[in-house]
């Protein structure tokens, strides 16, 4: 571990390459675990990263993600949830917004143009809370306005998303506390 790694005070994937790579690798491992119905993929990724003796800020992020992944994965597996929108809701409610983004992106190619626009609206909404998590409130506010417009235009395609109106309302008011879906 080098001195620069020791001085990192905040996990920020927008300005720190190691943070970005960590976030992305963990999310991809969770997606793989969900595809294969096997938690070993995300558990191994977390274990491997924690074995690297990273600065505390990285280890705390990984441990937090591992706990959230365990909970979400368990809920999905115990209830045999296969529907991607139902899985998205579980990830959303665990405040795994980057992972929501990854899950939605995986649906992109299979969707019609209308569905792609609806998925893009959900990605924008998730991005709002990704930016909030990272202290980028101004960016989150701009994205919230765009997300509201897109969500409203695509409401019929998003009928499977519970509490969509509450999400839109929070984004409209720039209440950047994520609602449970």
Secondary structure by P-SEA (a helix, b strand, c coil): ccccccccccccccccaaaaaaaaaaaaaaaaaaaaccaaaaaaaaaaaaaccccaaaaaaaaaaaaaaaaaaaaaaaaccccaaaaaaaaaaacaaaaaaaaaaaacccccaaaaaaaaaaaaaaaaaaaaaacaaaaaaaaaaaaaaaaaacccccccccaaaaaaaaaaacccccccc
